[in-house]
Amino acid sequence: MEEHGVKEQGALRRTLSARDLIVYGLLFIGPLAPVGVFGVLDAKSNGAVALVYVVATIAMAFTAISYAQMSRVVPEAGSVFAYASAGLGAGAGFLAGWLVMLDYLLIPSVAYLFSGIALHALFPAVPAWAFTALAFAVTTALNVSGVRLAARVGLVVLLAEVTVLAVFVVMAVAVLVGEGPARPWLSPFTGVGGTTVAAVIGAVSVAVLSFLGFDAIASFAEETSGDSRQVGRAVLLCLGVAGALFAVQTYLAGVLDPVPPAELAAHPAAQGTAFYDVTGVAVSPWLATLMKIAKAVGPAFAAMAAVAAAGRLLYG
């Protein structure tokens, strides 16, 4: 704790606002998270991708509400470790803590590697390992510099990603107004020619992975500048914003996509680039390239948030 400007040795500084917490959560999730799995979900749900994300958001809301309640009762940096320890005992807490620690270690490793590979694909002259090392060095330096600075830089990166998404939304709406949709207007909710509950639920099991990371907000519970309810509110708001962004972008891509879901299902290799293909063909090739750059840089800063959360978990 801090009294008269003096911080108790070993304690964390309470410098994070609700905005900072939301930035960390959205940075970890990534506003453009559906871009990579759009084709898979489109094929699985027969075109009802927006419905899939609405259902996924509702499903994740139960987890978010649980985190909000637990963070209020146990406002500690240990997150899942602290909650399981308080509710189920030290043994369960120890196991839960190390299981979630694996999550926070493996995700950054894959994210850094993904950034390196994606940037190398855009700039072949630079080897993938160099981009990977650069991403690791920059984000590690930010984390070491302090949570406040990292949050500010994270906000800039997040705003850049949201700006790219906003440009896509505006240009996609302009295309729809001028040329009309390639699929029926309601198809992102009803499917192309209909869908089934089993198909939607099967796609939801993949879509929920897009929300991976919002729970990391709870690990900053001992660095918030507000009361014990601040973390819970940030978790719920982060989920709501992410769900809305995901539903909007997948709806627009869904009605603009000229490729039928059945064709995507028959050609799995095309599913990974489906969103970029839709953007490049229906909206603008340069915007598709811009989205690729955003999706290449974004994971490095998602890894930054994950590493920061891992540090708080170990502290707890």
N, C-alpha and C positions, 0 to 999 in steps of 0.2 A: 504494500500500500504506500501511498505518498502523502506526507503530512508537511505543511508549510514549505512545499517545494522540494522536500527531501524524499527520495524514493528508497523504500526498504530494499536491502540487498537481495537480489535473486527474483524480485517481483517484476511483473511486466508493466510497462507504461500504458496507461489508459488514454490513448490518443486517437483511436479509430471512431469515426462517426458512423451513423447508419448508412450514409452514402458509401463510405469506404467499404463497409461489409458487403453491401450489394455489389459493388464493383468487383470485389474478390470473387464472389459467387458467380456472377455473370462471366467474369474473365475465365474462371475454371470451366464453366459450362461451354461458353463460346456462343455468341449470337447466331453464328452460321453453322451450328452443329448439324442441322438436318441435311445440309448440302451433300455430305458424304454418303448418307444412307437413304436419300430420297428415292433413288432407283430401286433399291431393295424393298422399301416400304410400298412403293407404287405397285411393284409386281406382286407382293404378298397380299395386299389389300384390294387388288383390282382397281386401283386408282383413288381409293378413299383415304389419301394421306393426311389431309387436314383433320378428318374425323379421328384418325389414329392418334394424332398429337393432342386432340382435345381429351380423348379417353386417357391417354398417358399422363396428361397434366392432372386430371382428376385422381388417377391412381397414385401419383407421386405426392398429391396433396395430403394424403393420410400420413406419409412419412414426414412431410414438412410440418404438419400440425404436431406430430409426436416430438420432433426436434424442438419445436417452439415451446412445448410444455416442459420438456426435460431441461432445456437450457435455462428456463426461468427458475426451476427448482434447484438445479445443480449448475450454477454459473461458473464453470471451471474450464480451463483450456484443454482438458483431456478429452472432451467431446464424448464419443462412444465409450471410451475407457472409463471416464468418470461416471457416465450414466449407468453402465452395466455394473460397475463397482458399487455404486450407491444402491441400486435396486436388487442386484442378484448376488453380490458378494465379491470379494477380492479375486477369487479364482476365475469367475466368469469375466470380470473386468480385465484381468490380465490377458485372457484368451481373445476377447473382443478387441482389445487395444492393439495386439500384434497382428490380428487379421486385418483390421482397417489400416494398419501401418503398411502392410504389403500393398494395399490399394494405392496409398500415397507414394510408395516407392516405385511401383511398376508403371503407373500412369505417366509420371514425368519422364521416365526412361524412354517409353514408347513415343511420347510427345516430342521430345528432343530429336529422336531419330526421324520421326515423321517430318518435322520441320526441315531437317537437313536434306532428306530425300526430295521433298517437295520443292525446296528452293534450288536444289541442284537441277531438277527437271526444268525449272524456269531459266536458270543461268548455268548451262552445262559446263562452262569454262571453269567454274569453281567446284572442287570436289565436295561430295555430300558431307564427309567428315569435318571439313572446314566450317561449313554452315552449322553443323551440329555442335561443334566446339564453341563457335561464336555465340550461339543461342544460349548454351549452358553458362558461358563466362559472363555474358551481359546480365542474365536474370539472377545468377548467383550473386553478382556484385550488388544488384539492387536489393536482394534479400538481406545481404550482410549490412548494407547501408541503413537499414531500418524499415520497419513496417509502414511508416508514414510515407516515405519516399517511394517505396515500391507500390503503394496504393495509388499515389499520384501518377506515376508512370503507367500503371495499369489502367487508370482512367483514360489516359490519352489513347492507349492501344484499343481499349474498349470502344471509345468514341469513334475511332477510325473504322472498326469493324461495323459498328452500327450505321455509320455514314455510308459504307459500301452497301449495306442491306437496304438503307433508305433509298439510295439511288436505284437499286434493283426494283424496289416497290413502285417508285414513281414512274420509272420507264416501263415496267410491266403493265401498270394501269393505263398508261398512255397507249400502249400497243393494243390492249383490250378494248379501249374506247374507240380507237381508230380502225382496228381490223377484226375485232371480235375474238372469241375464244376458239381454241382448237378442239376442246372437249366441252361437253355440256357444263353450264355454269355451276350446277350443284354436284357435279361428279366428284370433287374432292371430299364431299361429305357422304355421298350415296354410292360412289363407285361408278365405273364405266359399265353401264348395263346391269348395275346392282353389285352388291357384295354380300358377305355372310359374316355372322358373328365370329365364327371360328377364324376366318381370314383376318378380321380386324384385330382380334385378341392375339393372334400369331404375330401380326405386325407390331402391336403394342409392346410385346416382349422385346423387340429390337429397339423401338422408339424410346423406351425409358432410359436406354443407355445414353441418349442425348442429354439427359439431365444430370449425368454423373458429375458430382463435384459440388452441388449447391450446399450439401451437408457440411462442407469444409468451413462454412461461415461459423459454425458452432465452436470450432477450435480456437476462435479469436475472442472467446467470451471474457477473458481476463484483460483484454486490451480495448474494450469498448468504453466510450466516454459517457454513455447513458446508463440507464438502470438495467436490471436483469431481463427486462422484456424486450430490450433493443435487438438482441440476437434473434429472438423468435420472430419479431416483425420483419427483420431483414431476410430471414429464411423464406417466409411466406411471400413477401413482395418479390424476391428474386425468382421464385418458382413461377409466380403469376406473370411477371414480365417475360420470362423465358418462354412459357407456354404460349403467350400471345404472339411473340415474335415467330415462334416455330409454326404456329397455325397459319399466320398470314403469309409467310414466304412459301410454305408448301401448298397453300391454296392457289396462289398465283402461278407457281410452277406447274401445278396440277392442271389448271385450265389452259395453260399455254403449251403444254407438252403434246406435240403431234404424234408421238410414238405411243401406240396402244399398250396398256399394261401387260397384255398377253404376249406381246412381242418382246417386252423387257424380260418377262418371266422365261421366255424361250432362249434368251441370250444373256446369261448372267454376267458376261464380261462387260456388257454395256451399262450395267446397273450403277457401277461406281462413279461413272462420269455423267450420269443422266441429267443432273441439275445443271452442270456446266454446258452440256449439249443444248438443253432447252434455252438457257440464257444466251448462248452464242448464236443459235438459229433464230429464236423468236424475238430476242431483245437487242443484243449487241455483242459482237465478238470481243471488243475491248473490255466490256463489263465482265465477261466470262474470265478474261485474263486477270482483271483486278480482283475478282473473287478468289481466284486461285492463289494470288499473292497473299490476300487476307487469310485464307485458310492455311497457308504455309507458315505465316508469322504467328498467327493466333495460338497454336499449340505450345509454342515456347513460353508464352506468358501464362498459359493455363498450367504449364509445368511449374512456373514460378509460384503460382498460388498453391499448388499441391505441395511443393517443397516447404513453403512457409507453414502450411497446415501440418505437415509431418513434424516440423520442428516444435510446434505448439503441442502436438500429441505427445512427443517424447518429454517435453517439459512437464506436461500433466502427469 
